Amino acid sequence: MTISFCQTLRRSVVLVIGALVASACSRESGTAQSDTTSAQATPPATDSVANIRGTVASVSATDIVITTDTGKVTIRLTPPFQVYDREPGKLADVKDNSFIGVTTVKQPDGTEQATEIHIFPDELRGMGEGSRMMTQSAGGGGGGRMTNGAVTGSRMTNGTATPSRMSNGNVTNSTGSTFVVQYSGGSQTVKVPANTPVTEIKATSKTLSAGNQAVIIARRGADGSLTSDKGLLAGK
């Protein structure tokens, strides 16, 4: 009786342990399968574009280091690295579908007047597209707005040192007095005085050096690294 009971008990224990192991293995298998499915469902990370603005700390044939408001950023240069600079332009150079950047100031009647216009080359089309407030000027003037986009129904006007807006976009139907800068997600109507400063951004043989103010058009990889083949001189 005792032997039979012990044998039965041992068999029961074995069966219970076996069931527990099988259950654990089943859960583990299900988890692994679920994890695999989840990983397969997640799309691979893609590159994104980042405009790195600041002062050139150092530059070599392979890398450039930019000192930004938040610290130093190292960017690997991809040859051939092209530098762009600003040259004097004319209001007549702003054509329909031109991609521009325009700084504006809000007038008492609520309209936006241009104070400066930058014409971008096709290879920089889309740079900084959108509309955003600018930081307050050192002289105490109100912060303005910058808008980058495409121009439509356009004409240019200058404004006073009041809160300004920068708009980058494409020009369409330029008339010489007012234009609409269209960008992804919106548009901005701008008045343009005849004396509005206009500059064209063009490729140059100049090189970047320590101390230059610059904007590096970089591509951020899935691993967070930055590479670039284009840079814009932004002042001294």
Backbone as CSV, one residue per row, in Angstrom:
resi,resn,N_x,N_y,N_z,CA_x,CA_y,CA_z,C_x,C_y,C_z
1,MET,0.824,-1.195,0.000,0.000,0.000,0.000,0.857,1.243,0.000
2,THR,1.849,1.250,0.848,2.750,2.407,0.927,3.533,2.570,-0.347
3,ILE,4.036,1.412,-0.914,4.826,1.479,-2.153,3.979,2.001,-3.286
4,SER,2.744,1.496,-3.341,1.852,1.931,-4.422,1.573,3.414,-4.315
5,PHE,1.354,3.861,-3.065,1.095,5.290,-2.858,2.284,6.141,-3.276
6,CYS,3.486,5.734,-2.893,4.704,6.488,-3.246,4.908,6.530,-4.746
7,GLN,4.694,5.380,-5.370,4.861,5.351,-6.825,3.872,6.291,-7.503
8,THR,2.632,6.227,-6.980,1.607,7.112,-7.551,1.969,8.575,-7.347
9,LEU,2.487,8.905,-6.143,2.871,10.272,-5.826,3.983,10.757,-6.730
10,ARG,4.987,9.831,-6.940,6.120,10.215,-7.804,5.626,10.475,-9.227
11,ARG,4.735,9.579,-9.709,4.219,9.769,-11.059,3.451,11.081,-11.176
12,SER,2.702,11.417,-10.109,1.933,12.667,-10.121,2.846,13.874,-10.157
13,VAL,3.913,13.818,-9.365,4.866,14.928,-9.339,5.513,15.116,-10.699
14,VAL,5.898,13.974,-11.329,6.523,14.034,-12.657,5.576,14.658,-13.662
15,LEU,4.323,14.243,-13.586,3.335,14.778,-14.530,3.127,16.276,-14.322
16,VAL,3.067,16.693,-13.044,2.887,18.121,-12.747,4.062,18.934,-13.250
17,ILE,5.282,18.454,-12.973,6.485,19.164,-13.423,6.514,19.239,-14.935
18,GLY,6.162,18.109,-15.577,6.143,18.092,-17.035,5.167,19.100,-17.588
19,ALA,4.009,19.186,-16.956,3.005,20.141,-17.412,3.494,21.567,-17.244
20,LEU,4.147,21.855,-16.100,4.660,23.201,-15.858,5.732,23.583,-16.875
21,VAL,6.642,22.638,-17.160,7.704,22.898,-18.136,7.113,23.139,-19.510
22,ALA,6.148,22.296,-19.885,5.520,22.457,-21.201,4.832,23.794,-21.312
23,SER,4.146,24.201,-20.207,3.453,25.481,-20.219,4.434,26.630,-20.355
24,ALA,5.553,26.541,-19.600,6.568,27.597,-19.662,7.169,27.687,-21.039
25,CYS,7.451,26.518,-21.633,8.033,26.521,-22.976,7.070,27.109,-23.981
26,SER,5.766,26.777,-23.782,4.764,27.305,-24.700,4.693,28.813,-24.612
27,ARG,4.723,29.343,-23.347,4.685,30.798,-23.177,5.915,31.437,-23.761
28,GLU,7.057,30.812,-23.554,8.325,31.352,-24.064,8.311,31.386,-25.570
29,SER,7.787,30.304,-26.178,7.707,30.230,-27.633,6.784,31.300,-28.163
30,GLY,5.634,31.487,-27.454,4.682,32.504,-27.889,5.259,33.880,-27.790
31,THR,6.019,34.145,-26.702,6.649,35.455,-26.537,7.651,35.715,-27.628
32,ALA,8.467,34.711,-27.942,9.474,34.876,-28.986,8.813,35.151,-30.318
33,GLN,7.691,34.405,-30.562,6.997,34.611,-31.821,6.412,36.006,-31.877
34,SER,5.835,36.452,-30.727,5.251,37.776,-30.677,6.309,38.840,-30.898
35,ASP,7.481,38.665,-30.246,8.564,39.627,-30.406,9.002,39.705,-31.851
36,THR,9.106,38.540,-32.498,9.534,38.507,-33.888,8.527,39.219,-34.777
37,THR,7.242,38.940,-34.517,6.199,39.590,-35.300,6.248,41.092,-35.124
38,SER,6.451,41.523,-33.855,6.515,42.952,-33.568,7.677,43.598,-34.287
39,ALA,8.837,42.924,-34.261,10.021,43.482,-34.908,9.816,43.589,-36.402
40,GLN,9.135,42.568,-36.972,8.910,42.603,-38.403,7.906,43.679,-38.782
41,ALA,6.975,43.983,-37.849,5.944,44.979,-38.152,6.485,46.389,-38.065
42,THR,7.587,46.594,-37.323,8.165,47.924,-37.173,8.987,48.278,-38.395
43,PRO,8.657,49.375,-39.091,9.398,49.739,-40.297,10.815,50.176,-39.951
44,PRO,11.768,49.921,-40.810,13.140,50.330,-40.536,13.258,51.841,-40.485
45,ALA,14.159,52.332,-39.635,14.355,53.776,-39.510,14.919,54.342,-40.804
46,THR,14.467,55.538,-41.155,14.950,56.175,-42.373,15.720,57.435,-42.027
47,ASP,16.544,57.885,-42.968,17.321,59.091,-42.755,16.400,60.300,-42.696
48,SER,16.830,61.337,-41.992,16.095,62.593,-41.935,17.080,63.736,-42.152
49,VAL,16.552,64.869,-42.579,17.396,66.026,-42.858,17.419,66.943,-41.643
50,ALA,18.590,67.473,-41.319,18.741,68.400,-40.199,19.611,69.568,-40.643
51,ASN,19.161,70.780,-40.374,19.952,71.976,-40.655,20.699,72.368,-39.386
52,ILE,22.013,72.203,-39.388,22.838,72.491,-38.210,23.403,73.897,-38.339
53,ARG,22.912,74.812,-37.508,23.311,76.218,-37.581,24.223,76.585,-36.415
54,GLY,25.284,77.334,-36.704,26.174,77.775,-35.640,27.484,78.299,-36.182
55,THR,28.501,78.269,-35.338,29.830,78.758,-35.697,30.754,77.579,-35.974
56,VAL,31.517,77.676,-37.049,32.464,76.609,-37.378,33.583,76.613,-36.344
57,ALA,33.719,75.507,-35.607,34.790,75.385,-34.618,36.057,74.864,-35.281
58,SER,35.896,73.878,-36.177,37.032,73.321,-36.910,36.504,72.605,-38.138
59,VAL,37.376,72.463,-39.132,36.984,71.762,-40.347,38.202,71.074,-40.936
60,SER,37.994,69.848,-41.426,39.061,69.087,-42.072,38.506,68.538,-43.372
61,ALA,39.292,67.705,-44.031,38.839,67.125,-45.293,37.699,66.131,-45.081
62,THR,37.553,65.647,-43.854,36.550,64.606,-43.597,35.439,65.018,-42.637
63,ASP,35.686,65.997,-41.784,34.701,66.360,-40.772,34.647,67.868,-40.556
64,ILE,33.484,68.332,-40.088,33.331,69.718,-39.660,32.659,69.709,-38.294
65,VAL,33.116,70.585,-37.410,32.540,70.685,-36.076,31.872,72.050,-35.961
66,ILE,30.576,72.058,-35.631,29.800,73.284,-35.507,29.434,73.502,-34.047
67,THR,29.701,74.702,-33.545,29.289,75.060,-32.194,27.888,75.661,-32.275
68,THR,26.915,74.957,-31.745,25.528,75.412,-31.762,25.148,75.956,-30.386
69,ASP,23.882,76.376,-30.249,23.416,76.894,-28.962,23.433,75.828,-27.877
70,THR,23.421,74.572,-28.281,23.365,73.489,-27.290,24.661,72.702,-27.161
71,GLY,25.687,73.102,-27.901,26.965,72.400,-27.815,27.572,72.150,-29.179
72,LYS,28.650,71.387,-29.204,29.348,71.113,-30.458,28.774,69.881,-31.148
73,VAL,28.663,69.991,-32.467,28.127,68.905,-33.279,29.139,68.558,-34.356
74,THR,29.483,67.284,-34.484,30.425,66.826,-35.499,29.663,66.218,-36.672
75,ILE,30.012,66.647,-37.882,29.344,66.188,-39.091,30.392,65.649,-40.057
76,ARG,30.171,64.455,-40.563,31.095,63.876,-41.542,30.798,64.455,-42.920
77,LEU,31.827,64.923,-43.603,31.664,65.546,-44.909,31.733,64.495,-46.014
78,THR,30.791,64.599,-46.945,30.739,63.699,-48.091,31.189,64.453,-49.332
79,PRO,32.310,64.077,-49.936,32.787,64.796,-51.118,31.924,64.499,-52.340
80,PRO,31.796,65.490,-53.251,32.340,66.839,-53.128,31.434,67.714,-52.264
81,PHE,32.014,68.393,-51.282,31.249,69.255,-50.385,31.109,70.626,-51.028
82,GLN,29.864,71.079,-51.236,29.613,72.349,-51.908,29.212,73.432,-50.911
83,VAL,29.868,74.587,-51.020,29.549,75.734,-50.171,28.709,76.722,-50.973
84,TYR,27.711,77.313,-50.318,26.849,78.325,-50.928,27.001,79.635,-50.174
85,ASP,26.846,80.748,-50.903,26.966,82.066,-50.294,25.918,82.987,-50.902
86,ARG,25.690,84.126,-50.269,24.712,85.084,-50.736,25.356,86.117,-51.665
87,GLU,24.636,86.459,-52.726,25.061,87.510,-53.646,23.899,88.470,-53.840
88,PRO,24.186,89.742,-54.165,23.098,90.707,-54.374,22.149,90.233,-55.470
89,GLY,20.865,90.422,-55.240,19.868,90.058,-56.229,18.924,91.222,-56.478
90,LYS,17.919,90.967,-57.303,16.933,91.995,-57.627,15.534,91.430,-57.406
91,LEU,14.597,92.341,-57.134,13.225,91.921,-56.946,12.696,91.219,-58.191
92,ALA,13.181,91.662,-59.349,12.748,91.057,-60.612,13.196,89.594,-60.722
93,ASP,14.188,89.190,-59.891,14.667,87.810,-59.925,13.697,86.844,-59.239
94,VAL,12.731,87.376,-58.509,11.745,86.534,-57.839,10.660,86.189,-58.850
95,LYS,10.677,84.975,-59.314,9.738,84.522,-60.334,8.674,83.615,-59.723
96,ASP,7.627,83.375,-60.517,6.625,82.404,-60.076,7.294,81.053,-59.825
97,ASN,6.927,80.454,-58.695,7.442,79.147,-58.263,8.874,79.199,-57.768
98,SER,9.434,80.400,-57.616,10.751,80.506,-56.982,10.623,80.049,-55.536
99,PHE,11.643,79.371,-55.043,11.661,78.988,-53.628,12.450,80.058,-52.897
100,ILE,11.804,80.723,-51.940,12.437,81.851,-51.271,12.322,81.731,-49.757
101,GLY,13.126,82.537,-49.087,12.985,82.755,-47.665,12.738,84.243,-47.485
102,VAL,11.695,84.616,-46.764,11.379,86.040,-46.596,11.151,86.349,-45.127
103,THR,11.777,87.438,-44.695,11.576,87.920,-43.333,10.572,89.061,-43.400
104,THR,9.556,89.004,-42.553,8.507,90.015,-42.588,8.261,90.584,-41.198
105,VAL,7.597,91.750,-41.167,7.174,92.363,-39.910,5.687,92.673,-40.000
106,LYS,4.990,92.441,-38.929,3.552,92.687,-38.906,3.275,94.176,-38.805
107,GLN,2.391,94.677,-39.645,2.007,96.079,-39.681,0.774,96.316,-38.793
108,PRO,0.477,97.603,-38.478,-0.670,97.912,-37.616,-1.995,97.337,-38.130
109,ASP,-2.105,97.188,-39.468,-3.356,96.661,-40.024,-3.370,95.133,-40.069
110,GLY,-2.322,94.518,-39.513,-2.273,93.068,-39.444,-1.583,92.402,-40.614
111,THR,-1.213,93.159,-41.655,-0.530,92.577,-42.812,0.945,92.359,-42.502
112,GLU,1.589,91.509,-43.305,3.025,91.224,-43.151,3.793,91.926,-44.262
113,GLN,4.827,92.674,-43.882,5.672,93.363,-44.858,7.054,92.746,-44.874
114,ALA,7.591,92.547,-46.063,8.912,91.937,-46.203,10.006,92.933,-45.851
115,THR,11.006,92.454,-45.162,12.178,93.275,-44.867,13.426,92.722,-45.560
116,GLU,13.360,91.478,-45.981,14.511,90.844,-46.642,14.036,89.591,-47.358
117,ILE,14.600,89.339,-48.535,14.231,88.163,-49.316,15.479,87.422,-49.764
118,HIS,15.452,86.099,-49.641,16.553,85.249,-50.108,15.998,84.274,-51.151
119,ILE,16.624,84.224,-52.314,16.208,83.316,-53.375,17.113,82.089,-53.343
120,PHE,16.521,80.912,-53.203,17.284,79.670,-53.104,17.444,79.020,-54.476
121,PRO,18.578,78.370,-54.722,18.738,77.599,-55.965,17.915,76.320,-55.869
122,ASP,17.669,75.692,-57.002,16.837,74.489,-57.026,17.376,73.382,-56.124
123,GLU,18.715,73.261,-56.043,19.272,72.175,-55.239,19.074,72.390,-53.739
124,LEU,18.672,73.623,-53.340,18.372,73.886,-51.928,16.878,74.116,-51.714
125,ARG,16.081,73.818,-52.728,14.627,73.971,-52.603,14.118,73.110,-51.451
126,GLY,13.306,73.717,-50.623,12.764,72.999,-49.470,13.524,73.265,-48.183
127,MET,14.668,73.937,-48.258,15.468,74.190,-47.063,14.700,75.095,-46.092
128,GLY,14.506,74.618,-44.887,13.831,75.406,-43.855,12.374,75.682,-44.139
129,GLU,11.756,74.871,-44.991,10.365,75.153,-45.376,9.465,75.208,-44.157
130,GLY,8.601,76.227,-44.137,7.693,76.396,-43.017,7.689,77.828,-42.536
131,SER,6.989,78.091,-41.452,6.880,79.434,-40.892,7.108,79.355,-39.392
132,ARG,7.983,80.203,-38.875,8.334,80.124,-37.461,8.706,81.507,-36.924
133,MET,8.512,81.690,-35.644,8.882,82.950,-35.010,10.391,83.010,-34.853
134,MET,10.938,84.220,-35.028,12.373,84.430,-34.863,12.630,84.957,-33.456
135,THR,13.873,84.800,-32.994,14.220,85.265,-31.655,14.218,86.776,-31.603
136,GLN,14.004,87.304,-30.417,13.965,88.749,-30.236,15.316,89.364,-30.545
137,SER,15.303,90.519,-31.188,16.558,91.175,-31.564,17.277,91.706,-30.346
138,ALA,18.610,91.856,-30.477,19.423,92.344,-29.364,19.050,93.770,-28.995
139,GLY,18.537,94.547,-29.955,18.173,95.936,-29.696,16.853,96.082,-28.974
140,GLY,16.209,94.946,-28.681,14.970,95.015,-27.930,13.734,94.927,-28.792
141,GLY,13.904,94.845,-30.117,12.749,94.735,-31.009,12.060,93.405,-30.811
142,GLY,10.783,93.359,-31.185,10.034,92.128,-31.015,10.557,91.034,-31.935
143,GLY,10.346,89.802,-31.532,10.755,88.681,-32.365,9.887,88.621,-33.611
144,GLY,10.477,88.239,-34.726,9.733,88.176,-35.971,9.407,86.750,-36.331
145,ARG,8.953,86.572,-37.555,8.621,85.238,-38.042,9.323,84.997,-39.356
146,MET,9.843,83.783,-39.504,10.485,83.398,-40.757,9.631,82.337,-41.424
147,THR,9.406,82.512,-42.726,8.619,81.539,-43.481,9.366,81.167,-44.739
148,ASN,9.535,79.886,-44.968,10.182,79.385,-46.184,9.166,78.617,-46.996
149,GLY,9.080,78.937,-48.268,8.120,78.235,-49.102,8.125,78.732,-50.531
150,ALA,7.065,78.383,-51.262,6.949,78.737,-52.682,6.092,79.979,-52.826
151,VAL,6.480,80.856,-53.722,5.771,82.114,-53.907,4.663,81.985,-54.931
152,THR,3.508,82.542,-54.583,2.401,82.611,-55.531,1.775,83.988,-55.409
153,GLY,1.338,84.568,-56.506,0.714,85.880,-56.514,1.556,86.870,-55.755
154,SER,2.815,87.021,-56.126,3.751,87.705,-55.262,4.148,89.119,-55.653
155,ARG,4.515,89.811,-54.633,5.146,91.112,-54.780,5.840,91.385,-53.458
156,MET,6.916,92.176,-53.454,7.693,92.341,-52.244,7.567,93.724,-51.628
157,THR,7.643,93.761,-50.282,7.594,95.034,-49.571,8.498,94.979,-48.356
158,ASN,9.002,96.131,-47.933,9.856,96.180,-46.746,9.059,96.644,-45.550
159,GLY,9.544,96.281,-44.379,8.848,96.686,-43.166,9.765,97.398,-42.193
160,THR,9.239,97.704,-41.022,10.016,98.354,-39.986,10.522,97.311,-39.011
161,ALA,11.305,97.763,-38.040,11.871,96.819,-37.075,10.822,96.443,-36.036
162,THR,9.801,95.731,-36.504,8.756,95.230,-35.618,8.782,93.716,-35.703
163,PRO,7.960,93.029,-34.900,8.007,91.578,-34.940,7.947,91.069,-36.368
164,SER,8.949,90.292,-36.744,9.042,89.874,-38.135,8.838,88.392,-38.309
165,ARG,8.526,88.040,-39.538,8.285,86.647,-39.896,9.159,86.317,-41.089
166,MET,9.715,85.110,-41.072,10.487,84.665,-42.235,9.706,83.555,-42.884
167,SER,9.472,83.688,-44.184,8.718,82.674,-44.910,9.567,82.139,-46.041
168,ASN,9.711,80.847,-46.111,10.427,80.210,-47.210,9.427,79.399,-48.009
169,GLY,9.425,79.616,-49.313,8.484,78.877,-50.128,8.649,79.189,-51.595
170,ASN,7.709,78.747,-52.403,7.767,78.943,-53.841,6.917,80.129,-54.260
171,VAL,7.401,80.894,-55.237,6.685,82.068,-55.720,5.822,81.689,-56.916
172,THR,4.572,82.151,-56.908,3.732,81.971,-58.086,2.960,83.260,-58.318
173,ASN,2.748,83.628,-59.558,1.987,84.821,-59.928,2.523,86.081,-59.265
174,SER,3.823,86.306,-59.376,4.399,87.493,-58.755,3.931,88.734,-59.501
175,THR,3.545,89.766,-58.745,3.048,91.001,-59.344,3.910,92.199,-59.001
176,GLY,4.768,92.083,-58.038,5.662,93.179,-57.697,5.221,93.974,-56.498
177,SER,4.044,93.709,-55.932,3.609,94.435,-54.748,3.199,93.511,-53.607
178,THR,2.673,92.359,-53.942,2.246,91.373,-52.941,2.491,89.970,-53.478
179,PHE,2.850,89.055,-52.594,2.931,87.659,-53.012,2.505,86.752,-51.877
180,VAL,2.205,85.530,-52.231,1.828,84.514,-51.254,2.929,83.473,-51.232
181,VAL,3.472,83.221,-50.052,4.499,82.192,-49.888,3.801,80.937,-49.372
182,GLN,3.836,79.906,-50.182,3.192,78.652,-49.818,4.219,77.658,-49.290
183,TYR,3.872,76.994,-48.204,4.744,75.988,-47.617,3.876,74.850,-47.128
184,SER,4.479,73.754,-46.803,3.727,72.588,-46.347,2.931,72.935,-45.095
185,GLY,1.622,72.857,-45.195,0.781,73.118,-44.043,0.239,74.524,-43.942
186,GLY,0.565,75.413,-44.899,0.048,76.777,-44.803,0.594,77.711,-45.860
187,SER,0.301,78.993,-45.689,0.777,80.013,-46.612,0.833,81.353,-45.889
188,GLN,1.568,82.313,-46.465,1.698,83.639,-45.868,1.644,84.687,-46.975
189,THR,0.720,85.636,-46.852,0.636,86.745,-47.802,1.574,87.849,-47.345
190,VAL,2.392,88.351,-48.262,3.433,89.315,-47.909,3.384,90.523,-48.845
191,LYS,3.451,91.700,-48.277,3.611,92.930,-49.058,5.103,93.184,-49.228
192,VAL,5.503,93.652,-50.414,6.929,93.833,-50.698,7.205,95.226,-51.255
193,PRO,7.817,96.098,-50.473,8.192,97.421,-50.983,9.261,97.307,-52.061
194,ALA,9.370,98.323,-52.889,10.323,98.304,-53.998,11.764,98.264,-53.519
195,ASN,12.032,98.751,-52.298,13.417,98.811,-51.811,13.791,97.627,-50.924
196,THR,13.012,96.565,-50.967,13.317,95.392,-50.149,14.635,94.757,-50.585
197,PRO,15.588,94.551,-49.662,16.845,93.889,-50.026,16.587,92.464,-50.495
198,VAL,17.219,92.116,-51.610,17.077,90.773,-52.165,18.461,90.168,-52.359
199,THR,18.633,88.926,-51.941,19.894,88.232,-52.171,19.605,86.882,-52.828
200,GLU,20.564,86.417,-53.619,20.476,85.095,-54.226,21.518,84.198,-53.567
201,ILE,21.122,83.008,-53.256,22.048,82.034,-52.681,22.583,81.188,-53.822
202,LYS,23.906,81.240,-54.007,24.522,80.551,-55.137,25.727,79.718,-54.695
203,ALA,26.045,78.705,-55.497,27.233,77.897,-55.242,28.467,78.772,-55.402
204,THR,29.460,78.556,-54.565,30.672,79.365,-54.601,31.906,78.469,-54.448
205,SER,33.042,79.024,-54.829,34.302,78.291,-54.657,34.897,78.521,-53.272
206,LYS,34.240,79.336,-52.457,34.721,79.600,-51.101,34.684,78.319,-50.267
207,THR,35.501,78.285,-49.247,35.509,77.149,-48.321,35.144,77.635,-46.925
208,LEU,34.684,76.736,-46.109,34.358,77.076,-44.724,35.622,77.031,-43.871
209,SER,35.700,77.943,-42.919,36.846,77.966,-42.009,36.374,78.327,-40.612
210,ALA,37.238,78.071,-39.616,36.889,78.335,-38.222,36.471,79.789,-38.056
211,GLY,35.378,79.999,-37.349,34.872,81.343,-37.111,33.704,81.722,-38.007
212,ASN,33.541,81.020,-39.131,32.412,81.301,-40.023,31.087,80.939,-39.364
213,GLN,30.089,81.759,-39.596,28.725,81.385,-39.257,28.199,80.571,-40.432
214,ALA,27.617,79.440,-40.171,27.208,78.570,-41.272,25.989,77.737,-40.906
215,VAL,25.325,77.274,-41.955,24.241,76.306,-41.809,24.652,75.085,-42.623
216,ILE,24.766,73.946,-41.972,25.150,72.712,-42.653,23.891,71.884,-42.878
217,ILE,23.635,71.569,-44.153,22.474,70.746,-44.476,22.902,69.295,-44.346
218,ALA,22.525,68.682,-43.249,23.025,67.340,-42.919,21.920,66.299,-43.002
219,ARG,22.333,65.064,-43.185,21.411,63.936,-43.163,21.739,63.092,-41.934
220,ARG,20.709,62.847,-41.136,20.890,62.076,-39.908,20.543,60.611,-40.177
221,GLY,21.506,59.734,-39.961,21.292,58.319,-40.179,20.505,57.679,-39.061
222,ALA,20.115,56.427,-39.259,19.348,55.698,-38.246,20.128,55.564,-36.939
223,ASP,21.462,55.597,-37.036,22.301,55.474,-35.840,22.591,56.822,-35.187
224,GLY,22.006,57.913,-35.743,22.202,59.239,-35.171,23.368,60.015,-35.754
225,SER,24.181,59.374,-36.583,25.333,60.060,-37.177,24.872,61.072,-38.222
226,LEU,25.697,62.105,-38.439,25.364,63.170,-39.379,26.371,63.197,-40.524
227,THR,25.866,63.326,-41.757,26.721,63.474,-42.926,26.179,64.622,-43.763
228,SER,27.061,65.267,-44.544,26.619,66.405,-45.340,27.505,66.597,-46.560
229,ASP,26.883,67.097,-47.643,27.649,67.496,-48.822,27.340,68.939,-49.217
230,LYS,26.622,69.692,-48.317,26.254,71.077,-48.605,26.333,71.926,-47.349
231,GLY,26.807,73.167,-47.514,26.858,74.105,-46.406,26.634,75.519,-46.897
232,LEU,25.997,76.342,-46.068,25.676,77.720,-46.436,26.357,78.701,-45.505
233,LEU,27.127,79.623,-46.068,27.720,80.684,-45.266,26.599,81.603,-44.781
234,ALA,26.600,81.888,-43.484,25.517,82.689,-42.913,26.025,83.986,-42.314
235,GLY,27.245,84.372,-42.610,27.801,85.610,-42.059,29.161,85.379,-41.469
236,LYS,29.740,86.439,-40.939,31.074,86.366,-40.334,30.998,86.187,-38.842
